[in-house]
Amino acid sequence: MAKNLKPETKETDSRLRGNDKTMKDLFGKAILDYQQGNYTEDLITETTISEADELPLPYLFRSYDEMPLIEQKALQLASGHVLDVGCGAGSHALFLQKERNMQVTAIDVSEGAIEACKLRGIKDAQMADVMDMSGASYDTLLFLMNGAGMAGTLGRMSEFLQHIKTLLKPGGQILLDSSDIIYMYDEDEDGGRWVTNNKNYYGELEFFVSYKGEEEEPFDWLYIDYNTLQRAAIANGLDCELIVEGEHYDYLARLTVASHSPSA
Ligand SMILES: C[S@@+](CC[C@H](N)C(=O)[O-])C[C@H]1O[C@@H](n2cnc3c(N)ncnc32)[C@H](O)[C@@H]1O
């Protein structure tokens, strides 16, 4: 059995796009509350295979020193014009802008998050869905805090990768982190795992977020192991490199347009 398995199934948003009008933007409300000094409680997250857990709001406002190693490494590798995709409270964008004097555009589908980013001083913060963006304008795309999750499911990974690579300038890079969550599933006597998420791939989860007594619409979020990411990348004309592994099954990968690819 999976750890903390939740027996009930709820309807899931199966779309790839993040700008779902039915979303209440609880994530953004929480970020904005924190930014405006109204921090009274944390976000609660729950998934198909794990019980309710607190996501401390101060974590979204982390400094460079408080960031996990894989995020610090991503910030060290960022170069040129950076697009921080799903920037949340904008901690990565703010570091690059303030400490490294870099040109950064921060985007998020959350209105509250973008308002908070502007209040924090991010010069170019826009409410946008990465899937709606166009133009090969960026040298670095940052997808951090399990940025691969934005693809939603493994089945949508190709569409996701095909689109985001069009946003890269020639020679550009995608820096993206994720985790191999097989450890979340219980092991049997033979060393196999009981994969009980009722999906095609064990890293496909449904997320349930609540804040101050309100519940967000459930949404799909993908955790992808490195080998599966690499296979998906290669199939979509991208080279994939494992940059660093974190302390808890997490890793940072760099994707670049493969030299033999027609879009290279
Ligand atoms: C796990 S949070 C990470 C926030 C931030 N990167 C950090 O590390 O603190 C994921 C963020 O991605 C945003 N997001 C989800 N889908 C998106 C999309 N298609 N385009 C832009 N942002 C998206 C969410 O609103 C959320 O703020």
PDBQT file of the ligand as one rigid body, heavy atoms in Angstrom, charges set to zero:
ROOT
HETATM    1  C1  LIG A 301       5.096  25.003  -6.714  1.00  0.00    +0.000 C 
HETATM    2  S1  LIG A 301       4.795  26.673  -7.123  1.00  0.00    +0.000 S 
HETATM    3  C2  LIG A 301       6.465  27.235  -7.273  1.00  0.00    +0.000 C 
HETATM    4  C3  LIG A 301       6.657  28.705  -7.007  1.00  0.00    +0.000 C 
HETATM    5  C4  LIG A 301       8.095  29.214  -7.132  1.00  0.00    +0.000 C 
HETATM    6  N1  LIG A 301       8.732  28.828  -8.378  1.00  0.00    +0.000 N 
HETATM    7  C5  LIG A 301       8.945  28.776  -5.966  1.00  0.00    +0.000 C 
HETATM    8  O1  LIG A 301       9.892  28.023  -6.184  1.00  0.00    +0.000 OA
HETATM    9  O2  LIG A 301       8.692  29.202  -4.838  1.00  0.00    +0.000 OA
HETATM   10  C6  LIG A 301       4.275  26.548  -8.824  1.00  0.00    +0.000 C 
HETATM   11  C7  LIG A 301       3.814  27.852  -9.427  1.00  0.00    +0.000 C 
HETATM   12  O3  LIG A 301       3.576  27.647 -10.814  1.00  0.00    +0.000 OA
HETATM   13  C8  LIG A 301       2.451  28.405 -11.196  1.00  0.00    +0.000 C 
HETATM   14  N2  LIG A 301       1.941  27.822 -12.460  1.00  0.00    +0.000 N 
HETATM   15  C9  LIG A 301       1.297  26.644 -12.630  1.00  0.00    +0.000 A 
HETATM   16  N3  LIG A 301       1.023  26.427 -13.928  1.00  0.00    +0.000 NA
HETATM   17  C10 LIG A 301       1.530  27.489 -14.607  1.00  0.00    +0.000 A 
HETATM   18  C11 LIG A 301       1.571  27.847 -15.986  1.00  0.00    +0.000 A 
HETATM   19  N4  LIG A 301       1.035  27.056 -16.911  1.00  0.00    +0.000 N 
HETATM   20  N5  LIG A 301       2.168  29.014 -16.352  1.00  0.00    +0.000 NA
HETATM   21  C12 LIG A 301       2.712  29.834 -15.405  1.00  0.00    +0.000 A 
HETATM   22  N6  LIG A 301       2.695  29.541 -14.078  1.00  0.00    +0.000 NA
HETATM   23  C13 LIG A 301       2.115  28.394 -13.674  1.00  0.00    +0.000 A 
HETATM   24  C14 LIG A 301       1.528  28.297 -10.006  1.00  0.00    +0.000 C 
HETATM   25  O4  LIG A 301       0.555  29.313  -9.974  1.00  0.00    +0.000 OA
HETATM   26  C15 LIG A 301       2.525  28.392  -8.846  1.00  0.00    +0.000 C 
HETATM   27  O5  LIG A 301       2.726  29.714  -8.439  1.00  0.00    +0.000 OA
ENDROOT
TORSDOF 0
